[in-house]
Amino acid sequence: MKKLLAMSFMLLMTAGVLTGCNTISGAGQDVEEGGQAVQDAAS
């Protein structure tokens, strides 16, 4: 169940990163925030 939740969240974050970041530095920040959210969801 946790794997399914984490995978769904990761897909949503990927979609957000692809549509929301306009610069390279913004993309890095988005990826970092997405990784932190996945880490939090896994705990």
C-alpha positions as CSV (number, residue, x, y, z in Angstrom):
1,M,0.0,0.0,0.0
2,K,2.8,2.4,0.9
3,K,4.6,1.6,-2.4
4,L,1.4,2.4,-4.3
5,L,0.9,5.7,-2.4
6,A,4.6,6.7,-3.0
7,M,4.4,5.8,-6.7
8,S,1.2,7.8,-7.2
9,F,2.7,10.7,-5.4
10,M,5.8,10.5,-7.5
11,L,3.8,10.6,-10.7
12,L,1.9,13.7,-9.5
13,M,5.1,15.4,-8.5
14,T,6.6,14.6,-11.9
15,A,3.7,16.1,-13.7
16,G,4.0,19.2,-11.5
17,V,7.7,19.5,-12.2
18,L,7.1,19.2,-15.9
19,T,4.4,21.8,-16.0
20,G,5.5,24.2,-13.2
21,C,9.2,24.9,-13.6
22,N,10.4,27.6,-16.0
23,T,14.1,27.7,-15.2
24,I,16.9,25.2,-14.5
25,S,17.2,26.4,-10.9
26,G,13.4,26.1,-10.5
27,A,13.6,22.6,-11.8
28,G,16.2,21.7,-9.3
29,Q,14.2,23.1,-6.4
30,D,11.1,21.3,-7.6
31,V,12.9,18.0,-7.8
32,E,14.4,18.5,-4.3
33,E,10.9,19.3,-2.9
34,G,9.5,16.3,-4.6
35,G,12.2,14.0,-3.2
36,Q,11.5,15.4,0.3
37,A,7.8,14.8,0.0
38,V,8.4,11.2,-1.1
39,Q,10.7,10.7,1.8
40,D,8.1,12.1,4.2
41,A,5.4,9.9,2.7
42,A,7.6,6.8,3.1
43,S,8.1,7.5,6.8
